[in-house]
Amino acid sequence: MRGDDRDDPFGDIFDEIERMMNEMTGTGAGAGVSPDSGFGSETHVDVYEADGQLRLVADLPGVDKDGIELKCDGETLTISAASSRREYDERIRLPTRVDEHSASASFNNGVLQVTMETVEDSAAIDLE
């Protein structure tokens, strides 16, 4: 038996380390990205929250601007995109509620940026 015909005894360990690192760094399945989505290992999704705004940055290699469709319901952002090599259909649960009507997006050199204003989860009610 040749050495390359055997199973890698450390393969499962390295897969588990990679999964845990993705969860810690906020990439991959640990960042609200479903593991069975169209986003592959070459795609990176980050979500940032600061100064009353939420910003999502996603790498969509090989995708044209015309092939991207975005939808948001205030709690989840859906990114649908198509390239000649693959299709992306991603639902990203946002860490805070946003005003979906305030959303703006840009796409440049394969990088999608979406910015939305955050809203408070509940409103105070004055008692008379």
KEKE-3310 file (N, C-alpha, C; in steps of 0.2 Angstrom, whole numbers, plus 5000, padded with zeros to 4 digits):
npx = (5004:5003:5008:4999:4987:4981:4969:4969:4974:4973:4963:4949:4951:4957:4947:4937:4944:4945:4931:4928:4936:4931:4918:4923:4929:4919:4916:4910:4899:4896:4893:4880:4878:4871:4876:4874:4873:4875:4887:4904:4920:4928:4922:4918:4910:4906:4899:4896:4893:4890:4889:4875:4872:4872:4883:4886:4898:4902:4910:4909:4914:4917:4904:4892:4886:4873:4868:4864:4853:4845:4836:4827:4820:4821:4826:4832:4844:4843:4853:4854:4863:4871:4883:4893:4899:4893:4879:4872:4863:4858:4854:4855:4855:4852:4862:4855:4840:4835:4831:4824:4821:4830:4841:4856:4867:4882:4893:4908:4922:4919:4915:4902:4894:4883:4873:4864:4852:4851:4838:4828:4824:4812:4799:4796:4782:4772:4763:4748)
npy = (4994:5011:5027:5037:5031:5029:5034:5051:5053:5064:5072:5074:5081:5093:5098:5100:5110:5120:5123:5128:5139:5147:5150:5157:5168:5174:5171:5161:5147:5150:5164:5167:5162:5149:5132:5124:5133:5142:5149:5147:5141:5151:5162:5176:5182:5196:5205:5221:5232:5248:5265:5266:5260:5246:5236:5225:5215:5206:5194:5190:5182:5182:5186:5196:5213:5214:5202:5201:5200:5208:5206:5212:5210:5216:5209:5198:5197:5193:5187:5184:5178:5175:5167:5162:5150:5146:5147:5158:5158:5165:5167:5178:5180:5194:5203:5213:5222:5230:5245:5242:5250:5259:5255:5254:5249:5243:5238:5232:5226:5213:5213:5215:5227:5231:5243:5248:5256:5254:5249:5252:5238:5238:5250:5263:5266:5279:5282:5288)
npz = (5000:4996:5003:4999:4997:5008:5021:5027:5043:5051:5045:5049:5061:5056:5048:5058:5066:5057:5055:5068:5069:5058:5065:5075:5069:5063:5050:5036:5040:5053:5054:5052:5040:5030:5030:5019:5008:4993:4994:4993:4998:4993:4995:5005:5019:5028:5042:5049:5063:5067:5073:5072:5060:5049:5041:5027:5019:5005:4996:4979:4968:4951:4947:4939:4940:4935:4938:4951:4965:4978:4993:5008:5024:5035:5045:5040:5026:5009:4997:4980:4967:4951:4942:4928:4932:4945:4956:4968:4983:4996:5013:5025:5042:5051:5064:5071:5071:5056:5046:5032:5021:5021:5015:5005:4991:4984:4971:4967:4958:4961:4974:4985:4994:5007:5015:5029:5040:5057:5068:5083:5093:5100:5104:5115:5125:5129:5144:5149)
capx = (5000:5007:5006:4994:4981:4978:4965:4973:4972:4971:4958:4944:4954:4958:4940:4934:4948:4943:4924:4928:4939:4926:4914:4926:4930:4913:4915:4907:4892:4896:4891:4873:4878:4869:4881:4872:4871:4879:4893:4909:4926:4932:4917:4919:4904:4907:4894:4899:4888:4893:4886:4868:4872:4874:4886:4888:4902:4902:4914:4905:4919:4914:4897:4891:4881:4866:4866:4863:4846:4845:4830:4828:4814:4822:4829:4836:4846:4844:4857:4854:4867:4873:4889:4893:4901:4889:4873:4872:4856:4860:4850:4859:4851:4856:4862:4850:4834:4837:4826:4826:4820:4836:4847:4860:4871:4887:4896:4914:4927:4917:4914:4896:4893:4876:4873:4857:4852:4848:4832:4828:4819:4805:4798:4793:4775:4770:4757:4744)
capy = (5000:5017:5031:5042:5028:5029:5040:5056:5052:5071:5076:5076:5086:5099:5100:5103:5116:5125:5125:5132:5145:5151:5152:5163:5174:5177:5169:5154:5145:5153:5171:5167:5159:5142:5128:5121:5138:5143:5152:5142:5143:5156:5168:5178:5187:5200:5210:5226:5236:5254:5271:5266:5257:5239:5235:5218:5215:5199:5193:5187:5181:5180:5188:5203:5217:5213:5195:5201:5202:5208:5207:5212:5210:5220:5204:5194:5199:5188:5188:5179:5180:5170:5168:5156:5144:5144:5152:5160:5160:5166:5171:5180:5183:5200:5203:5217:5224:5236:5248:5239:5255:5264:5251:5256:5244:5245:5232:5234:5221:5206:5214:5218:5231:5234:5247:5249:5259:5250:5252:5248:5232:5240:5257:5265:5268:5283:5280:5294)
capz = (5000:4995:5008:4997:4996:5015:5023:5031:5050:5054:5041:5053:5066:5053:5047:5064:5068:5052:5057:5074:5067:5055:5069:5080:5065:5060:5042:5034:5043:5060:5053:5049:5033:5031:5028:5013:5004:4987:4995:4994:5002:4991:4996:5012:5021:5035:5044:5054:5065:5070:5073:5070:5053:5048:5034:5025:5014:5003:4990:4974:4962:4944:4946:4936:4944:4933:4940:4958:4967:4985:4997:5015:5027:5042:5050:5035:5020:5005:4991:4975:4962:4947:4937:4923:4936:4950:4958:4975:4985:5003:5018:5031:5048:5053:5071:5074:5066:5051:5042:5025:5016:5021:5012:4999:4990:4979:4969:4963:4957:4964:4981:4987:5000:5008:5021:5031:5046:5062:5072:5090:5093:5103:5105:5122:5125:5135:5148:5150)
cpx = (5004:5004:5000:4987:4977:4974:4970:4970:4970:4966:4952:4945:4954:4952:4937:4938:4946:4936:4924:4931:4935:4920:4916:4927:4924:4912:4912:4900:4891:4893:4884:4872:4876:4874:4880:4870:4876:4886:4898:4915:4929:4928:4918:4913:4906:4901:4897:4893:4892:4889:4879:4867:4875:4877:4888:4892:4903:4906:4910:4909:4915:4907:4897:4886:4874:4863:4864:4856:4847:4838:4831:4821:4815:4826:4834:4838:4847:4848:4857:4858:4869:4879:4889:4896:4897:4883:4874:4865:4857:4856:4854:4855:4855:4856:4858:4845:4837:4831:4828:4825:4826:4842:4850:4865:4876:4890:4902:4919:4925:4915:4907:4896:4886:4876:4865:4857:4848:4842:4832:4823:4812:4805:4794:4786:4774:4763:4754:4740)
cpy = (5006:5022:5036:5038:5027:5035:5045:5055:5059:5075:5078:5081:5093:5102:5103:5110:5122:5128:5129:5139:5150:5154:5158:5169:5177:5176:5162:5153:5148:5160:5171:5164:5152:5138:5125:5127:5138:5146:5147:5145:5149:5163:5169:5183:5190:5204:5214:5230:5242:5260:5271:5263:5250:5239:5228:5219:5207:5199:5188:5186:5179:5182:5195:5206:5215:5206:5195:5203:5202:5209:5207:5213:5214:5215:5199:5197:5193:5190:5182:5182:5174:5172:5162:5150:5142:5149:5152:5161:5160:5170:5172:5183:5188:5200:5208:5219:5230:5239:5247:5244:5260:5261:5254:5250:5246:5238:5234:5229:5215:5207:5218:5221:5233:5237:5249:5252:5254:5253:5248:5243:5233:5247:5258:5268:5273:5282:5287:5293)
cpz = (5000:5000:5006:4996:5003:5016:5027:5038:5053:5050:5045:5058:5062:5050:5052:5067:5063:5053:5063:5073:5063:5059:5073:5076:5062:5052:5042:5038:5050:5060:5051:5042:5033:5027:5021:5007:4998:4988:4997:4998:5000:4992:5004:5013:5028:5036:5050:5056:5069:5069:5070:5063:5054:5041:5033:5019:5012:4996:4985:4968:4956:4943:4943:4940:4942:4936:4948:4960:4975:4988:5004:5018:5034:5046:5046:5029:5015:4999:4986:4969:4957:4943:4932:4926:4941:4952:4966:4977:4993:5007:5024:5036:5051:5061:5074:5068:5062:5048:5034:5020:5016:5017:5005:4998:4984:4977:4964:4963:4961:4971:4982:4993:5001:5015:5023:5038:5051:5065:5079:5089:5095:5104:5112:5121:5131:5138:5150:5156)
residu = (MET:ARG:GLY:ASP:ASP:ARG:ASP:ASP:PRO:PHE:GLY:ASP:ILE:PHE:ASP:GLU:ILE:GLU:ARG:MET:MET:ASN:GLU:MET:THR:GLY:THR:GLY:ALA:GLY:ALA:GLY:VAL:SER:PRO:ASP:SER:GLY:PHE:GLY:SER:GLU:THR:HIS:VAL:ASP:VAL:TYR:GLU:ALA:ASP:GLY:GLN:LEU:ARG:LEU:VAL:ALA:ASP:LEU:PRO:GLY:VAL:ASP:LYS:ASP:GLY:ILE:GLU:LEU:LYS:CYS:ASP:GLY:GLU:THR:LEU:THR:ILE:SER:ALA:ALA:SER:SER:ARG:ARG:GLU:TYR:ASP:GLU:ARG:ILE:ARG:LEU:PRO:THR:ARG:VAL:ASP:GLU:HIS:SER:ALA:SER:ALA:SER:PHE:ASN:ASN:GLY:VAL:LEU:GLN:VAL:THR:MET:GLU:THR:VAL:GLU:ASP:SER:ALA:ALA:ILE:ASP:LEU:GLU)
# end
